[in-house]
Amino acid sequence: MSKLFQQRRQKHFLELLKYWRLVFNDHFVIALFFLFGALAYGYAQLLPTIPANNWLVKLVLVAWMVVFAQLGRLATLVKRADPVFLLPQTSRMTQYFRRAYGYSWILASLISLVGIVIALPLAMVTYKMTTWSIIAVVMTAVLVKSSWLNLANLQLMVTPAHLPGLQWAKWLLPVVVWLLTWFTSPLVGLIVAILGVVVTWGILSRAPAIFWRRAVQVEEDRMASVYRFFNLFTDVPNLQGRVKRRRYLQPLLSWIGENSAWRLLYGRGFVRNPELSDLVGRLTVVLALILIFVPVTWLNAVIMALALYLIAAQLVSLYDLFANNVFSYVYPLTKQDQLQDFQVLVQKVMLVVGIVLVIASLGTHLSWQQVLINAVIAIVEIPILTRRYLRYRIHKIDR
């Protein structure tokens, strides 16, 4: 079974490497270099302005480490056919899942260490941290992630009634540990993290056999999230789209308008398509965070302009979403009506995005000058993008 996991891990590496080479091309690496440089510069400029022993900064550190504790999921690499072909080998699968846990632990620990490296400068400004306290914080991050993986592993073995409790525990345990770490002392947080590992490991060792179908579903969900990331940069054949209704977004559909056929189609297509709507949402949040922490006026303005263009470019793919729907050709709907309704949708989505990004431009320094500059950029750029740029891209699609 150890050999089986090793073979699957090698095949998994080769598949990821194929996509990583497409994602991290020369242009993207250069863009990341400037982006991380700007973020590092803004972070360095922010640190001297932070007061010592500030409770708000402590809450930021807690939230940061809790979020990083959720990154790095359990990778079992099980396949859909395993419940059939490996069911007779269930008693021997302990070695397989032990190797899977070790593989997941290494990757997840590296992610946690990255979070600690980013948070330590902020923590050292807030606290007078010694070498031993830094070591304790690093060990706490690794142990918290170990407990999180134990709980994730336990979710594959318990009955459905226990799943919500374990899901809450995966958030509650990191919150408790990091609250104690930053509000009391790193040593207290380390002790609680050790207890968390001991307790979760003890429960896991007495857990029943694995539920195969749940393990398959968890692994498919994990790979779907990986494929969605790669799909931001290239086509991923393994990604299977899923359409789902989101009742909480019904007011947004009413605001977009449902008084015409194309507007109804585009509005519901945008809201119910998780690849597109989630992509726009994630890009908006990430770019808003970047604008918050970039204090350089001209660089912040450039990022604002690029952010609006990037999100508008992603929305263009929605125009041809119903090209294979025969009813769009049966009904008396003209191309001009389609273009106008699509422009209305994009204008309203970009208006929401623009407002969020302009508010984020206020930043940590409360720069109203930056807000005014970025508001002017949005007022000028959004009409250009939703009229001339969209018409140009749609003309290329229809040609």
Backbone torsions as a table, in degrees:
resi	resn	phi	psi	omega
1	MET	NA	-33.2	175.5
2	SER	-63.5	-39.0	178.7
3	LYS	-66.4	-36.7	178.1
4	LEU	-62.7	-44.5	179.2
5	PHE	-65.9	-38.1	179.2
6	GLN	-62.5	-41.3	178.1
7	GLN	-64.4	-43.0	179.6
8	ARG	-67.8	-36.2	178.7
9	ARG	-65.2	-42.0	177.8
10	GLN	-63.2	-43.1	177.5
11	LYS	-64.2	-38.2	178.2
12	HIS	-64.5	-41.7	177.5
13	PHE	-61.1	-43.8	-179.4
14	LEU	-64.2	-38.2	178.4
15	GLU	-66.7	-44.3	178.3
16	LEU	-65.4	-38.4	-179.7
17	LEU	-62.2	-36.6	178.7
18	LYS	-60.4	-40.6	179.6
19	TYR	-79.1	-36.8	179.7
20	TRP	-60.7	-36.9	179.6
21	ARG	-65.4	-31.2	177.3
22	LEU	-78.3	-35.0	-177.6
23	VAL	-73.4	-52.6	-174.6
24	PHE	-91.8	65.0	172.9
25	ASN	-82.1	180.0	-174.1
26	ASP	-60.6	-43.7	-176.4
27	HIS	-66.8	-40.8	-178.9
28	PHE	-69.1	-37.4	178.2
29	VAL	-63.8	-41.9	177.6
30	ILE	-63.3	-42.3	178.6
31	ALA	-63.1	-41.6	177.8
32	LEU	-64.5	-36.6	179.1
33	PHE	-59.9	-47.6	179.7
34	PHE	-69.5	-37.1	-178.5
35	LEU	-65.7	-49.8	179.9
36	PHE	-67.3	-32.0	175.2
37	GLY	-63.3	-42.4	178.3
38	ALA	-65.5	-41.5	178.9
39	LEU	-65.7	-40.9	178.9
40	ALA	-65.0	-39.4	178.4
41	TYR	-64.7	-45.3	178.6
42	GLY	-63.9	-37.7	178.1
43	TYR	-64.5	-42.3	179.4
44	ALA	-65.9	-36.3	178.5
45	GLN	-71.7	-27.3	-177.9
46	LEU	-77.5	-34.3	-172.5
47	LEU	-57.3	-45.2	-178.4
48	PRO	-64.1	-19.3	-177.8
49	THR	-88.1	-4.0	-175.4
50	ILE	-87.4	126.5	179.0
51	PRO	-72.5	154.4	179.9
52	ALA	-74.9	145.9	174.6
53	ASN	55.4	45.6	-179.7
54	ASN	-93.6	128.0	-176.6
55	TRP	-67.2	-30.5	179.3
56	LEU	-67.1	-39.5	177.4
57	VAL	-64.9	-37.1	177.6
58	LYS	-62.8	-39.9	177.4
59	LEU	-65.1	-36.8	176.9
60	VAL	-63.3	-42.3	177.9
61	LEU	-63.5	-40.3	177.9
62	VAL	-62.3	-48.7	-178.8
63	ALA	-62.4	-40.0	-179.0
64	TRP	-61.9	-48.6	-177.0
65	MET	-72.4	-31.3	176.3
66	VAL	-65.9	-41.5	177.9
67	VAL	-64.4	-43.1	179.3
68	PHE	-66.2	-26.8	176.8
69	ALA	-66.8	-23.5	179.8
70	GLN	-85.2	-11.1	180.0
71	LEU	-85.4	145.6	-179.1
72	GLY	87.9	83.7	-174.7
73	ARG	-88.1	167.9	179.0
74	LEU	-71.1	119.8	-178.9
75	ALA	-104.8	104.4	-179.9
76	THR	-94.7	-22.0	-179.7
77	LEU	58.4	26.8	176.2
78	VAL	-75.8	154.2	-177.5
79	LYS	-110.9	164.2	-177.9
80	ARG	-65.2	-27.9	-178.7
81	ALA	-83.8	-8.2	-176.3
82	ASP	-61.0	-38.0	178.9
83	PRO	-59.5	-20.7	179.2
84	VAL	-92.5	-52.2	-171.1
85	PHE	-83.4	-26.2	-178.7
86	LEU	-104.4	2.3	-179.4
87	LEU	-59.1	-40.9	177.1
88	PRO	-65.0	-17.7	-178.9
89	GLN	-99.9	19.7	-176.0
90	THR	-56.7	-39.2	-178.5
91	SER	-66.9	-23.8	-179.7
92	ARG	-95.5	-0.8	-176.2
93	MET	-75.9	-3.8	178.3
94	THR	-60.1	-41.4	178.7
95	GLN	-64.0	-40.7	-179.5
96	TYR	-61.3	-50.3	-177.1
97	PHE	-72.7	-23.7	173.7
98	ARG	-67.1	-41.8	176.6
99	ARG	-66.4	-37.8	178.1
100	ALA	-64.0	-40.1	178.0
101	TYR	-64.6	-43.3	179.3
102	GLY	-62.5	-42.1	177.9
103	TYR	-62.8	-45.2	179.3
104	SER	-66.0	-37.7	-177.9
105	TRP	-65.2	-40.4	180.0
106	ILE	-63.0	-49.0	-178.8
107	LEU	-65.6	-42.6	-178.7
108	ALA	-67.6	-36.2	178.0
109	SER	-66.2	-37.7	177.0
110	LEU	-63.4	-40.1	177.9
111	ILE	-64.6	-41.9	178.6
112	SER	-63.8	-37.6	178.1
113	LEU	-66.5	-35.6	175.2
114	VAL	-62.1	-42.7	177.3
115	GLY	-61.8	-39.1	178.5
116	ILE	-66.9	-42.2	-179.9
117	VAL	-60.4	-39.4	179.0
118	ILE	-70.9	-37.3	-175.1
119	ALA	-81.4	-23.7	-174.3
120	LEU	-59.6	-43.4	177.7
121	PRO	-57.1	-40.6	177.8
122	LEU	-66.7	-40.0	179.1
123	ALA	-66.6	-38.6	-178.5
124	MET	-71.2	-25.9	173.7
125	VAL	-72.8	-36.7	-177.2
126	THR	-79.3	-38.3	-177.8
127	TYR	-114.3	165.0	167.5
128	LYS	-98.4	85.6	-172.7
129	MET	-88.6	134.3	175.6
130	THR	-92.4	175.1	178.2
131	THR	-61.6	-40.5	-179.3
132	TRP	-67.9	-36.1	178.3
133	SER	-69.3	-34.3	175.7
134	ILE	-65.4	-43.4	177.4
135	ILE	-61.2	-40.2	179.6
136	ALA	-63.8	-40.4	179.8
137	VAL	-66.0	-41.6	179.0
138	VAL	-63.4	-44.8	178.3
139	MET	-64.3	-36.9	178.5
140	THR	-61.9	-42.6	179.4
141	ALA	-60.5	-42.8	-179.6
142	VAL	-68.1	-42.0	-179.0
143	LEU	-68.7	-37.0	177.2
144	VAL	-62.8	-41.3	178.4
145	LYS	-67.6	-34.2	176.4
146	SER	-63.1	-44.1	177.1
147	SER	-62.8	-39.8	179.6
148	TRP	-61.6	-42.9	178.9
149	LEU	-67.7	-35.2	175.2
150	ASN	-61.5	-42.2	178.4
151	LEU	-67.1	-39.0	177.5
152	ALA	-64.0	-39.1	176.9
153	ASN	-66.2	-37.7	179.8
154	LEU	-66.3	-29.7	178.8
155	GLN	-64.3	-21.2	178.2
156	LEU	-81.0	-6.5	-171.2
157	MET	-120.9	-16.3	-174.6
158	VAL	-93.8	169.6	178.0
159	THR	-73.2	159.6	-179.0
160	PRO	-57.4	-27.3	-178.8
161	ALA	-65.8	-24.8	-177.7
162	HIS	-92.3	-7.4	-176.0
163	LEU	-63.8	-44.6	178.8
164	PRO	-59.8	-39.3	179.1
165	GLY	-63.7	-41.1	178.3
166	LEU	-67.6	-35.6	178.5
167	GLN	-64.7	-40.8	175.7
168	TRP	-65.6	-38.4	-179.6
169	ALA	-63.6	-32.9	179.0
170	LYS	-65.4	-22.4	174.6
171	TRP	-96.8	-38.5	-173.7
172	LEU	-69.2	-41.0	-178.6
173	LEU	-60.9	-50.0	176.3
174	PRO	-60.7	-36.6	179.9
175	VAL	-62.4	-46.5	-179.0
176	VAL	-63.5	-46.8	-177.3
177	VAL	-62.1	-46.2	-176.1
178	TRP	-76.9	-26.7	171.7
179	LEU	-63.8	-43.7	177.6
180	LEU	-67.0	-35.6	-178.8
181	THR	-65.2	-48.8	-173.2
182	TRP	-88.6	-23.0	-177.7
183	PHE	-101.0	-16.8	175.4
184	THR	-115.2	-80.3	176.6
185	SER	-161.9	151.6	178.1
186	PRO	-58.9	-29.9	-179.9
187	LEU	-66.5	-42.1	178.2
188	VAL	-62.9	-43.6	177.7
189	GLY	-61.6	-38.4	178.7
190	LEU	-64.8	-41.8	-179.8
191	ILE	-63.0	-44.7	179.5
192	VAL	-65.9	-36.7	177.8
193	ALA	-64.4	-39.7	177.0
194	ILE	-63.4	-43.8	177.5
195	LEU	-61.0	-37.5	178.5
196	GLY	-62.4	-41.9	178.5
197	VAL	-65.1	-44.3	-178.5
198	VAL	-62.7	-45.9	-177.4
199	VAL	-66.7	-48.2	-178.2
200	THR	-65.4	-37.4	178.6
201	TRP	-68.0	-37.6	177.6
202	GLY	-64.5	-42.1	177.7
203	ILE	-66.1	-40.1	-178.8
204	LEU	-64.9	-36.9	-178.2
205	SER	-67.5	-21.2	179.6
206	ARG	-103.5	7.4	-176.9
207	ALA	-74.6	154.4	179.0
208	PRO	-74.1	-172.1	-178.2
209	ALA	-67.0	162.6	-175.5
210	ILE	-75.0	147.1	171.1
211	PHE	-88.9	108.3	-171.4
212	TRP	-60.8	-47.0	-175.2
213	ARG	-65.2	-34.8	176.6
214	ARG	-68.1	-39.6	177.7
215	ALA	-61.7	-40.3	178.2
216	VAL	-63.5	-44.2	-178.7
217	GLN	-65.5	-40.6	179.0
218	VAL	-63.7	-42.2	179.5
219	GLU	-68.3	-38.4	177.7
220	GLU	-66.2	-37.6	176.9
221	ASP	-65.4	-39.8	178.8
222	ARG	-63.5	-46.3	-179.8
223	MET	-68.2	-31.7	177.3
224	ALA	-62.9	-38.9	177.3
225	SER	-66.7	-36.3	176.3
226	VAL	-66.3	-44.3	-180.0
227	TYR	-65.3	-34.6	178.1
228	ARG	-64.5	-35.9	175.9
229	PHE	-64.7	-46.1	178.5
230	PHE	-64.2	-30.2	-178.4
231	ASN	-68.7	-14.8	174.5
232	LEU	-67.2	-21.4	-173.3
233	PHE	-117.7	-25.3	-176.8
234	THR	-154.6	165.1	178.0
235	ASP	-74.0	133.7	-179.3
236	VAL	-118.4	107.0	-178.4
237	PRO	-63.2	-28.5	-176.7
238	ASN	-77.0	-8.8	-177.5
239	LEU	-82.8	121.7	178.6
240	GLN	-107.1	117.7	-178.3
241	GLY	-72.1	146.6	177.3
242	ARG	-129.3	132.8	-180.0
243	VAL	-104.6	131.2	179.9
244	LYS	-142.7	148.5	180.0
245	ARG	-81.0	140.2	178.7
246	ARG	-124.9	93.2	-175.4
247	ARG	-62.3	-31.0	-177.0
248	TYR	-68.7	-12.8	178.0
249	LEU	-98.7	9.4	178.9
250	GLN	-59.1	-40.4	175.6
251	PRO	-58.6	-33.9	177.7
252	LEU	-65.4	-39.0	177.7
253	LEU	-64.7	-39.3	178.5
254	SER	-64.6	-36.0	179.5
255	TRP	-71.8	-38.3	176.8
256	ILE	-63.4	-37.5	178.1
257	GLY	109.1	136.5	179.5
258	GLU	-129.2	26.1	-176.3
259	ASN	-91.3	5.1	175.4
260	SER	-142.4	156.9	-172.7
261	ALA	-63.9	-48.9	-176.0
262	TRP	-69.0	-36.6	178.7
263	ARG	-66.3	-37.1	176.0
264	LEU	-64.0	-45.1	-179.5
265	LEU	-64.5	-48.0	-177.3
266	TYR	-67.4	-38.7	179.4
267	GLY	-62.9	-48.1	179.7
268	ARG	-71.5	-34.6	177.2
269	GLY	-63.7	-39.0	179.4
270	PHE	-69.3	-44.2	-176.1
271	VAL	-70.3	-38.9	-173.4
272	ARG	-88.9	-9.4	179.2
273	ASN	-90.3	103.0	-174.5
274	PRO	-65.9	-29.9	-179.9
275	GLU	-63.7	-43.5	-175.9
276	LEU	-81.6	-51.1	-176.8
277	SER	-65.8	-40.0	177.4
278	ASP	-66.5	-35.7	177.9
279	LEU	-63.4	-46.8	179.0
280	VAL	-62.6	-41.2	178.5
281	GLY	-63.4	-45.2	179.7
282	ARG	-64.7	-43.3	179.2
283	LEU	-61.9	-40.6	-179.8
284	THR	-63.3	-44.3	-179.5
285	VAL	-65.3	-46.5	-178.2
286	VAL	-63.3	-45.9	-179.3
287	LEU	-68.2	-32.2	175.5
288	ALA	-65.8	-40.6	177.2
289	LEU	-63.8	-38.3	178.0
290	ILE	-63.6	-43.6	-180.0
291	LEU	-64.3	-32.3	179.8
292	ILE	-64.2	-39.0	-171.3
293	PHE	-102.8	11.4	176.0
294	VAL	-107.5	105.2	-175.4
295	PRO	-85.1	-14.2	-177.6
296	VAL	-72.6	123.0	-170.9
297	THR	-61.4	-51.5	-175.8
298	TRP	-67.4	-36.9	179.6
299	LEU	-69.6	-38.5	177.3
300	ASN	-62.2	-41.0	179.3
301	ALA	-66.3	-40.2	178.5
302	VAL	-63.9	-43.1	178.7
303	ILE	-63.6	-37.3	177.5
304	MET	-60.8	-47.2	179.9
305	ALA	-63.9	-43.2	179.3
306	LEU	-66.9	-35.1	-179.7
307	ALA	-64.6	-45.0	178.9
308	LEU	-63.0	-41.2	179.1
309	TYR	-65.5	-42.1	-177.8
310	LEU	-62.9	-44.5	-178.9
311	ILE	-70.1	-39.3	177.3
312	ALA	-63.5	-37.5	179.0
313	ALA	-64.7	-34.3	178.5
314	GLN	-69.1	-30.8	-177.6
315	LEU	-74.3	-17.4	-178.3
316	VAL	-61.6	-33.6	-178.2
317	SER	-62.2	-19.8	179.6
318	LEU	-70.7	-24.0	-174.9
319	TYR	-60.7	-41.9	-174.9
320	ASP	-94.5	15.4	-174.8
321	LEU	-64.6	-33.5	-175.9
322	PHE	-105.7	24.5	-178.8
323	ALA	-64.4	-30.3	-178.6
324	ASN	-93.3	7.6	177.9
325	ASN	-88.5	111.4	-173.9
326	VAL	-64.5	-27.3	-176.9
327	PHE	-70.1	-21.4	176.3
328	SER	-69.8	-15.9	176.7
329	TYR	-100.0	-21.2	-179.4
330	VAL	-75.7	-44.4	-178.2
331	TYR	-74.0	153.8	-179.1
332	PRO	-75.9	71.7	-179.5
333	LEU	-114.4	126.5	-177.1
334	THR	-92.4	161.3	176.4
335	LYS	-63.4	-33.7	179.9
336	GLN	-66.2	-40.4	176.5
337	ASP	-63.5	-40.6	179.1
338	GLN	-61.7	-45.6	-178.9
339	LEU	-64.9	-42.9	-178.3
340	GLN	-65.2	-44.3	179.6
341	ASP	-66.1	-37.2	177.5
342	PHE	-65.5	-39.6	177.6
343	GLN	-63.7	-38.1	178.3
344	VAL	-62.3	-44.8	179.0
345	LEU	-60.5	-49.2	-177.3
346	VAL	-64.2	-39.0	178.8
347	GLN	-60.2	-43.2	-177.7
348	LYS	-72.4	-38.3	176.2
349	VAL	-65.0	-44.4	-179.8
350	MET	-67.1	-29.2	176.7
351	LEU	-64.4	-44.9	177.7
352	VAL	-62.9	-46.0	179.0
353	VAL	-60.5	-44.2	-179.5
354	GLY	-61.5	-41.5	179.3
355	ILE	-63.2	-43.5	179.8
356	VAL	-62.1	-45.1	-178.0
357	LEU	-68.9	-36.1	178.1
358	VAL	-66.0	-42.1	177.6
359	ILE	-63.8	-39.5	178.6
360	ALA	-65.1	-24.7	179.8
361	SER	-65.5	-15.9	176.6
362	LEU	-58.4	-33.6	172.1
363	GLY	67.4	-171.4	179.3
364	THR	-81.0	-16.1	-178.8
365	HIS	-97.3	2.9	-179.7
366	LEU	52.9	55.4	-177.4
367	SER	-88.8	100.2	177.8
368	TRP	-71.6	-25.3	175.3
369	GLN	-63.7	-41.9	178.2
370	GLN	-65.2	-38.2	177.8
371	VAL	-61.6	-43.0	180.0
372	LEU	-64.7	-43.3	179.7
373	ILE	-62.8	-46.6	-178.3
374	ASN	-70.1	-29.6	175.7
375	ALA	-65.9	-41.1	177.0
376	VAL	-63.3	-42.2	177.6
377	ILE	-59.3	-44.6	-179.6
378	ALA	-65.1	-42.7	-178.9
379	ILE	-62.7	-35.9	-178.8
380	VAL	-82.8	-42.2	-170.6
381	GLU	-79.1	-38.8	-176.1
382	ILE	-60.1	-46.1	175.7
383	PRO	-61.6	-36.5	178.5
384	ILE	-64.9	-42.6	-179.1
385	LEU	-68.1	-42.2	-174.4
386	THR	-82.1	-8.2	178.3
387	ARG	-114.2	-72.1	-174.5
388	ARG	-70.8	-47.4	-176.9
389	TYR	-64.9	-44.5	179.3
390	LEU	-62.2	-43.2	178.6
391	ARG	-61.9	-37.9	178.8
392	TYR	-65.7	-46.1	-179.1
393	ARG	-68.1	-39.9	-179.6
394	ILE	-68.8	-35.8	175.6
395	HIS	-60.9	-37.7	177.3
396	LYS	-68.9	-35.3	178.7
397	ILE	-67.8	-43.6	-176.8
398	ASP	-75.3	-19.1	-173.8
399	ARG	-71.3	NA	NA
